[in-house]
Amino acid sequence: MLSRTADHLYWMARYTERAENTARMLDVNYQTSLLPQTSDNADAGWRAMLDIFELTSRFEAKHEGLDSKGVVAFMSCDFDNPSSIINCLRAARENARAVRGSITTELWETLNTNWFEANALIRKGEIERDPAAFFEWVKFRSHLSRGVQAGTMVKDDAFFYFLRLGSFLERADNTARILDVKFHPAA
């Protein structure tokens, strides 16, 4: 059984990676939606986003129809969506706070700043105004978090086995989900 510290480090890294993965997929769909295409193709891209995260039914229960703005808001800043970017940043911060004595001050400050700045961007309406800029911000902050981990954490078992494991398992899970939706479309 994992120690509580190892468990929190694992989930802290995993949630940070999930926020980045979500931002990457939303950014690709958003950029693709700006290209000339049929509305059916555009809808298929947004539906695939929801399918990848297995959130289609949750989205449909909350929204009348499928549109890019609705999916972007749901996947970015909906506090009722456990996989939204804002909830991933919150969960990463809360896991870091739980092991505050086991991580560096720089890592704590980075994750804490991610949370507060994301909330400020949401309040200012940055997601609606310029979704691509918000997605770039999330990706940058994820890279910064990983860099601070690598640059300031002691390279011990916690770093190698739990922080990195969380990141790599989240990447593998995300890749498997994308492949599943790509090669097994819903009937």
C-alpha positions, 0 to 999 in steps of 0.5 A, a space after each residue: 500500500 502506498 504511503 499517504 505522502 506517496 499517494 498525494 505526490 502521485 495524484 498531484 503529478 497526475 492532476 497537473 498532467 491531466 490539466 495539460 492534456 485537457 488543454 492540449 486536446 481542447 486547443 486542437 479542437 478549437 484550432 480545428 473548429 476555426 477551419 472550414 468544415 461541415 457542422 457535422 464534422 465540427 460536432 464530431 470533434 467536440 463530441 469526441 472530446 467528451 467521449 475521450 473523457 467519458 463525459 458525454 452523458 454528464 454534458 448532455 444532462 447539463 446542456 441543451 445541445 452540443 456547441 464549441 463554447 459549451 464544451 470549452 466551458 464545461 471542460 475548462 472551468 465547470 466546477 461540476 465537472 471533475 475532469 475540468 481543467 480548473 478542478 484538475 488544478 484544484 486537485 493538484 493544489 490540494 494534494 500538494 497542500 496535504 504533503 506541504 512538508 514533503 515538497 519544496 517551497 518553489 513547487 508549492 508556490 507554483 501549484 498554488 499560483 496555478 490555482 489562483 491565476 486560473 481562477 482569476 482568468 476565469 473570473 475575467 472571462 479569458 476563456 470566452 475571450 481567447 480560449 487558445 491563450 488560456 490553453 497555452 497558459 495551462 500548458 505553460 504552467 504545467 511545464 513550469 510545474 514539472 520543471 520546478 519538480 525536476 529542478 528543486 525536488 530531491 531525486 529520491 523514491 518519491 520523485 522517481 516512483 511517484 511524481 514521474 509515475 503519476 505523470 506517465 500513467 496519466 499520459 498513457 491513460 490519455 493516449 489509450 482513451 484517444 485511441 479507443 475513441 478514434 478506433 471504436 467510434 460510438 454506434 
